[in-house]
Amino acid sequence: MRRLFFAALFQQVRIVWPIFSGILVVMVGSGIVAGQIESWRIGETLYFTFVTGLTIGYGDVTPKHAIPRILALLIGLCGIVLTGLVAAVTVQALGAADRDRAEQNDGS
């Protein structure tokens, strides 16, 4: 079952990879612009981007200017879409693995 799941998962990821990578590019690009405006180091910028994108929001690195705050909203929305996409792909792969297993059991 595990092998069937991972095979289906990789097939699903291959299908949605352009969307997935596009969302990541928007998130990281927005984070870099926000980091430049706020004069953050690259580590702080990436940390802020992924903590915001995962909607964790610790609050230890926060934007002070208006444009980075707007970009933080965009990063958060992209993170929500990305989380939904990962969940949808996983559910789809579980369903495909279950169907494949049922077909194998019917065939034996």
Backbone hydrogen bonds, N-H to C=O, Kabsch-Sander energy under -0.5 kcal/mol:
donor,donor_aa,acceptor,acceptor_aa,energy
5,F,1,M,-2.5
6,F,2,R,-2.6
7,A,3,R,-2.1
8,A,4,L,-2.4
9,L,5,F,-2.9
10,F,6,F,-2.5
11,Q,7,A,-1.7
12,Q,8,A,-2.4
13,V,9,L,-2.8
14,R,10,F,-2.0
15,I,11,Q,-1.3
16,V,12,Q,-2.1
17,W,13,V,-1.0
20,F,16,V,-2.7
21,S,17,W,-3.1
22,G,18,P,-1.9
23,I,19,I,-2.4
24,L,20,F,-2.0
25,V,21,S,-2.3
26,V,22,G,-2.2
27,M,23,I,-2.5
28,V,24,L,-2.9
29,G,25,V,-2.7
30,S,26,V,-2.5
31,G,27,M,-2.4
32,I,28,V,-2.5
33,V,29,G,-2.2
34,A,30,S,-2.5
35,G,31,G,-2.7
36,Q,32,I,-2.3
37,I,33,V,-2.2
38,E,34,A,-2.3
39,S,35,G,-0.7
39,S,36,Q,-0.5
40,W,35,G,-2.6
45,T,41,R,-2.4
46,L,42,I,-2.6
47,Y,43,G,-2.4
48,F,44,E,-2.9
49,T,45,T,-2.4
50,F,46,L,-2.5
51,V,47,Y,-2.5
52,T,48,F,-2.3
53,G,49,T,-2.7
54,L,50,F,-2.0
55,T,52,T,-1.5
56,I,51,V,-2.4
57,G,51,V,-1.2
69,R,65,H,-1.3
70,I,66,A,-2.1
71,L,67,I,-2.5
72,A,68,P,-2.1
73,L,69,R,-1.5
74,L,70,I,-1.9
75,I,71,L,-2.7
76,G,72,A,-2.5
77,L,73,L,-2.5
78,C,74,L,-2.5
79,G,75,I,-2.2
80,I,76,G,-2.0
81,V,77,L,-2.2
82,L,78,C,-2.7
83,T,79,G,-2.5
84,G,80,I,-2.3
85,L,81,V,-2.4
86,V,82,L,-2.4
87,A,83,T,-2.4
88,A,84,G,-2.6
89,V,85,L,-2.5
90,T,86,V,-2.2
91,V,87,A,-2.5
92,Q,88,A,-2.5
93,A,89,V,-2.4
94,L,90,T,-2.4
95,G,91,V,-2.4
96,A,92,Q,-2.4
97,A,93,A,-2.5
98,D,94,L,-2.2
99,R,95,G,-2.3
100,D,96,A,-2.5
101,R,97,A,-2.4
102,A,98,D,-2.3
103,E,99,R,-2.5
104,Q,100,D,-2.2
105,N,101,R,-2.2
106,D,102,A,-2.1
107,G,103,E,-1.8
108,S,104,Q,-0.8
